[in-house]
Amino acid sequence: MNYFLTYLIYVLILSVIMGVSTWKLFKKMGYNPLFAFVPFYNYFIILKETNHSKWWAILSYIPIIGPIMITVFHVFLMKHFGKRSLMQTLLTIFLPFVYMAVVNYSKDTEVEVEEDLYLTDEEKAAKRKDTFAGSITFAVVFATIIHVFFTQPFGIPTGSMERTLLVGDFLFVNKWTYGFRMPMRPVALPFLQGTIMDTGQKGNPKDDPKSYVDAIKLPYTRLLQLKKPQKNDIVVFNYPQDSVHTAIDRKDPYVKRCVAVAGDVLEMRAGRLFVNGKPEVILGDQQKQHKYIATTGSQLDIPALYKIYGFLPVQETQTQNGFIYDFQGLTDKTAKEIRELPQIIELKEHIWEKDSAAISFKVNGARDAYTKNIDTTQSVFPVNKKWNQDWYGPLRIPKKGDVVTLNQETLPEYQWIISEYEHHHLENNNGKIFIDGKEATQYTIQQDYYMMIGDNRDASLDARFFGFVPEENIVGSPMFTWLSVEGLFPDSGSTYQADKKVRWDRMFKATNTGELHKTSYWWIAAIILVLFFGWDFIMKLFRKKEKED
């Protein structure tokens, strides 16, 4: 069903419930009781009668913002009828239509006329608390509007995009780069992605409370899509194979480089990327990085190397004759310098053998032993190919309108598209494929897909493992880095960890430009801070002068 038609149905249902719960209260305020059923106008009347800004009514049914605002308006209405105690406020918040209906159908409920002249000191103090709580609420609402509809902060916890995006970088993501994707779960807690907190088994989000109401859902739609992701764009998207969250926009956010778009053919040869038969274009902010195995006669001073190179995840293993170091993400320059260290016996780039499939199997938690079930999230996609991270493809990226052949050989490539991304019922019985109950030998692709791969190829869980990224999973693109702290996130894949320090040279610099020397936006940040604190200082002077007068 169309997004806005579904949205309208929700609004009408909510308006009917609102009308049934409050029509007598509207009558007692001097209005036609039918106005209680009219979307937006019912809350306009409440704001008018309670002496609040009437334009707030337009926020009533905006996804994610609306539930917060409606709750506030309900509290305003109940206080207008004298329901001011803590318990009454809590009932209004958590059982709104039930409690308002009780008040609505009570015979003794009347509008409470409030005169400031006759308020006690305690009542005046309570009113000041209400004003303060209102200010906090609307500050949260304003921040939520920015977060939901314009830009969202995003942290880099892993080294998959080194050395373009560093571990400990914090970015702002532009949600309008590829058109704005409308929220799909309109009732949700602000600022949270998928879960509220880790309350169950540590590291297992499946038993954690969700931050949204999954039963109230809206279909995918995108506004003002003036461009689509292009090759070499750095893109933020929701992890396609997230099995915890059914809501697309609540799946875990990932950031990678778009290396191939719909219709392209991607291939990895000995760890080097080729698109449509041509080697990838290396931008100014990219560096070729590879995995190296070092054999040494004695232990290396890894902490000292960390200070020199900043990012140097490594696994250290002691042997009878010395040490073996498994380095991830060495550039050609770094590899050359490490090779010249006196302890180094051999430093060799690690490349998987051709035609060796990278398949992982699920672990049985009770016995800590591998089962026969393939772990698709840790296996190279698709699982029936003899491909690995370094020898991959050729693979054609599906494009909207493509008609693909379905058989037992091609099904692993398209099954997630059909069943999960394009929401059909898929069955594979006795060598026959059924889509929505009908036998199928072909399928027409319904949206564009992309391949997202990390710049640090040997330390990246990317499209080589989880496969194609649907267009509906695209969030936007990074704008600039507003904070960068080295050593902030521990690296479980490294024997050593970097020391914590702020990278001042990266702050407020543009992100998704491809340029080696990126533009700094320090001056914009400085202007905003000056205006904010300067305006506050000026207003304080005016208030002080008014008091003196």
HUNORSUL-V469396 format. One record per residue. N is the residue number from 1. NEAR is the number of other C-alpha atoms within 10 Angstrom. D_LAST is the distance of its C-alpha to the last C-alpha in Angstrom with 1 decimal. Layout:
BEGIN
<<N,NEAR,D_LAST> <N,NEAR,D_LAST>>
END
This chain:
BEGIN
<<1,9,62.0> <2,11,59.3> <3,16,55.9> <4,12,53.9> <5,12,56.4> <6,13,56.3> <7,18,52.5> <8,13,52.6> <9,11,55.0> <10,15,52.7> <11,18,49.8> <12,14,52.0> <13,13,53.3> <14,16,49.8> <15,18,48.7> <16,14,51.7> <17,16,50.9> <18,22,47.3> <19,23,48.5> <20,19,51.0> <21,22,48.5> <22,25,45.7> <23,22,47.1> <24,23,46.8> <25,26,43.1> <26,20,42.5> <27,14,44.4> <28,15,42.3> <29,17,39.1> <30,9,40.7> <31,14,42.3> <32,12,45.8> <33,19,47.1> <34,15,48.7> <35,18,45.3> <36,27,45.3> <37,22,48.1> <38,17,46.6> <39,21,45.5> <40,19,41.9> <41,16,41.2> <42,22,41.5> <43,27,38.7> <44,20,36.6> <45,19,36.9> <46,22,35.9> <47,20,32.7> <48,13,31.9> <49,14,32.6> <50,14,30.6> <51,10,27.5> <52,14,28.0> <53,10,28.4> <54,16,31.7> <55,12,32.8> <56,15,33.4> <57,23,36.6> <58,15,38.3> <59,19,38.3> <60,24,40.4> <61,21,43.8> <62,17,43.4> <63,21,45.8> <64,23,44.4> <65,22,40.8> <66,19,41.8> <67,18,42.9> <68,24,39.6> <69,22,37.6> <70,19,40.0> <71,16,39.7> <72,17,35.9> <73,21,36.4> <74,22,39.0> <75,21,36.6> <76,22,34.0> <77,24,36.8> <78,23,38.0> <79,18,34.7> <80,20,34.3> <81,18,37.5> <82,16,36.4> <83,18,38.2> <84,15,35.6> <85,10,37.6> <86,9,38.5> <87,10,42.1> <88,16,41.3> <89,19,39.1> <90,14,41.9> <91,16,44.4> <92,23,42.3> <93,17,42.1> <94,11,45.8> <95,12,47.6> <96,19,45.4> <97,21,47.8> <98,14,49.8> <99,18,46.9> <100,23,45.3> <101,20,48.8> <102,13,49.1> <103,20,45.7> <104,23,46.8> <105,15,50.1> <106,12,48.9> <107,9,49.1> <108,7,46.2> <109,16,43.5> <110,15,40.7> <111,14,37.2> <112,12,34.6> <113,9,31.8> <114,10,28.6> <115,7,25.9> <116,10,22.8> <117,7,22.5> <118,9,25.9> <119,12,25.7> <120,10,26.7> <121,9,25.0> <122,9,27.9> <123,12,27.5> <124,14,23.8> <125,12,24.8> <126,13,27.6> <127,14,25.4> <128,12,23.3> <129,12,26.7> <130,12,27.8> <131,12,24.8> <132,11,25.5> <133,12,29.2> <134,13,28.6> <135,12,26.8> <136,12,29.8> <137,15,32.2> <138,14,30.9> <139,12,30.8> <140,16,34.4> <141,19,35.2> <142,12,33.8> <143,13,35.8> <144,20,38.8> <145,18,38.7> <146,12,38.8> <147,17,41.6> <148,18,43.7> <149,16,43.5> <150,14,42.8> <151,20,43.5> <152,18,44.6> <153,14,44.9> <154,17,48.4> <155,20,50.0> <156,20,53.4> <157,16,55.3> <158,20,58.8> <159,25,60.6> <160,25,62.1> <161,23,60.1> <162,23,60.5> <163,19,60.1> <164,22,58.0> <165,28,55.6> <166,22,55.6> <167,24,55.5> <168,23,51.9> <169,23,50.4> <170,22,47.5> <171,26,47.2> <172,22,45.2> <173,24,47.6> <174,21,47.2> <175,22,48.3> <176,20,48.8> <177,20,51.3> <178,22,54.3> <179,19,52.5> <180,19,50.2> <181,22,52.2> <182,18,50.7> <183,24,50.2> <184,21,53.3> <185,21,52.0> <186,21,49.0> <187,21,48.3> <188,23,47.5> <189,19,45.2> <190,18,42.8> <191,15,43.5> <192,13,47.0> <193,16,50.2> <194,22,53.1> <195,20,52.9> <196,15,50.2> <197,12,51.8> <198,14,55.2> <199,13,56.3> <200,12,60.1> <201,10,62.7> <202,9,61.0> <203,10,61.1> <204,11,62.3> <205,19,59.6> <206,14,61.9> <207,14,61.1> <208,18,57.3> <209,14,54.9> <210,20,54.0> <211,19,50.4> <212,22,51.2> <213,13,53.0> <214,16,56.3> <215,8,57.5> <216,12,54.8> <217,18,55.8> <218,22,55.5> <219,17,58.1> <220,17,57.6> <221,15,56.2> <222,15,54.5> <223,11,52.2> <224,11,52.4> <225,12,55.1> <226,9,55.4> <227,10,57.4> <228,15,59.3> <229,22,59.8> <230,16,61.9> <231,18,64.2> <232,20,62.4> <233,19,59.0> <234,28,57.3> <235,22,56.7> <236,23,54.9> <237,24,56.8> <238,21,57.5> <239,22,60.6> <240,24,63.4> <241,20,65.5> <242,16,62.8> <243,10,64.7> <244,17,61.8> <245,17,59.5> <246,12,60.9> <247,20,57.6> <248,21,58.0> <249,23,54.3> <250,23,54.2> <251,21,57.1> <252,16,56.5> <253,19,55.0> <254,19,57.3> <255,25,56.9> <256,25,60.0> <257,23,61.3> <258,22,62.9> <259,25,66.3> <260,26,68.1> <261,25,67.0> <262,21,68.9> <263,17,72.4> <264,21,72.6> <265,19,75.3> <266,22,74.2> <267,23,76.5> <268,20,76.3> <269,16,79.2> <270,16,79.5> <271,20,75.7> <272,16,75.0> <273,19,73.3> <274,20,74.9> <275,20,73.5> <276,15,76.0> <277,12,78.4> <278,11,76.2> <279,13,74.6> <280,16,70.8> <281,13,68.5> <282,11,66.7> <283,13,63.1> <284,13,61.4> <285,16,59.4> <286,18,62.5> <287,18,65.1> <288,16,68.5> <289,22,68.6> <290,22,71.6> <291,21,72.8> <292,21,75.1> <293,17,77.3> <294,21,77.8> <295,20,80.7> <296,21,80.3> <297,16,82.5> <298,16,79.7> <299,16,76.1> <300,18,73.4> <301,9,70.1> <302,18,68.0> <303,14,64.7> <304,10,65.2> <305,14,66.0> <306,16,62.8> <307,12,60.8> <308,10,62.6> <309,10,62.6> <310,15,59.6> <311,21,61.2> <312,22,64.7> <313,24,65.5> <314,22,69.0> <315,16,71.4> <316,18,73.4> <317,13,76.9> <318,12,79.3> <319,12,83.0> <320,6,86.2> <321,10,86.1> <322,14,82.4> <323,19,79.4> <324,23,78.6> <325,21,75.1> <326,19,73.9> <327,22,71.2> <328,25,69.1> <329,28,67.4> <330,25,69.0> <331,17,68.7> <332,12,71.8> <333,12,70.2> <334,13,69.3> <335,20,72.7> <336,12,74.4> <337,10,72.5> <338,16,73.2> <339,16,76.9> <340,12,77.1> <341,11,76.1> <342,11,79.1> <343,18,79.2> <344,18,79.5> <345,15,83.1> <346,14,82.3> <347,20,79.2> <348,12,80.0> <349,15,77.9> <350,18,78.2> <351,17,79.3> <352,16,80.5> <353,13,84.1> <354,15,84.7> <355,12,85.6> <356,14,84.3> <357,20,82.0> <358,17,78.8> <359,21,78.9> <360,18,77.1> <361,16,78.0> <362,16,75.9> <363,15,76.0> <364,12,77.1> <365,9,74.5> <366,6,76.9> <367,8,79.6> <368,9,77.5> <369,10,80.2> <370,13,80.1> <371,14,81.1> <372,10,82.8> <373,11,79.7> <374,15,78.2> <375,15,74.5> <376,18,73.4> <377,19,70.0> <378,17,71.8> <379,21,74.8> <380,26,75.0> <381,27,74.7> <382,22,77.0> <383,19,78.9> <384,15,82.3> <385,18,82.2> <386,17,83.5> <387,25,80.3> <388,26,78.0> <389,28,74.9> <390,22,76.9> <391,22,79.5> <392,25,77.8> <393,20,78.7> <394,17,79.3> <395,16,76.9> <396,17,75.8> <397,20,72.2> <398,26,72.2> <399,18,70.8> <400,14,69.8> <401,12,73.0> <402,16,75.4> <403,13,78.4> <404,15,79.5> <405,15,82.8> <406,19,82.6> <407,16,85.3> <408,13,85.6> <409,10,85.1> <410,13,81.9> <411,18,80.3> <412,16,78.5> <413,19,76.8> <414,20,75.5> <415,18,75.3> <416,19,71.6> <417,23,70.8> <418,19,72.7> <419,15,71.7> <420,14,68.2> <421,21,66.6> <422,15,68.1> <423,11,68.4> <424,16,72.0> <425,13,74.4> <426,19,76.9> <427,17,80.2> <428,14,82.9> <429,8,86.1> <430,6,89.6> <431,8,88.9> <432,13,87.3> <433,19,83.6> <434,16,81.9> <435,17,78.5> <436,12,77.2> <437,11,80.7> <438,11,82.5> <439,13,84.7> <440,15,83.3> <441,13,84.8> <442,13,81.9> <443,15,78.1> <444,14,75.6> <445,18,72.5> <446,17,69.4> <447,17,66.6> <448,20,66.4> <449,26,66.7> <450,25,65.8> <451,26,66.9> <452,29,64.2> <453,22,65.4> <454,24,63.7> <455,26,64.0> <456,26,65.3> <457,25,68.3> <458,22,70.1> <459,20,67.1> <460,20,65.8> <461,22,66.1> <462,26,66.0> <463,21,67.8> <464,26,71.2> <465,22,70.7> <466,22,68.6> <467,24,69.9> <468,26,68.3> <469,25,64.6> <470,22,64.0> <471,19,61.5> <472,20,59.7> <473,21,58.8> <474,28,57.0> <475,25,53.3> <476,24,52.3> <477,25,52.2> <478,26,50.3> <479,20,47.6> <480,24,46.6> <481,23,46.7> <482,19,43.3> <483,19,44.7> <484,24,48.2> <485,19,49.5> <486,19,53.1> <487,18,54.9> <488,18,52.3> <489,16,54.9> <490,15,58.2> <491,17,61.3> <492,11,64.0> <493,13,66.6> <494,16,66.3> <495,14,67.8> <496,17,65.0> <497,21,61.2> <498,21,58.9> <499,13,56.3> <500,12,52.7> <501,12,50.6> <502,15,48.0> <503,14,49.4> <504,11,46.6> <505,10,48.7> <506,20,48.9> <507,20,45.2> <508,24,43.7> <509,19,47.0> <510,21,48.5> <511,23,51.3> <512,20,53.5> <513,18,54.5> <514,17,57.9> <515,13,57.0> <516,11,57.8> <517,11,54.7> <518,17,51.9> <519,13,48.7> <520,17,45.7> <521,15,42.3> <522,13,40.4> <523,10,38.3> <524,11,37.2> <525,13,36.3> <526,11,34.3> <527,11,32.4> <528,12,31.6> <529,12,30.3> <530,12,28.2> <531,12,26.7> <532,11,26.1> <533,11,24.5> <534,13,22.8> <535,12,21.2> <536,11,20.1> <537,11,18.7> <538,11,16.7> <539,12,15.3> <540,12,14.3> <541,12,12.4> <542,11,10.6> <543,11,9.9> <544,11,8.8> <545,10,6.2> <546,9,5.1> <547,8,5.4> <548,7,3.8> <549,6,0.0>>
END
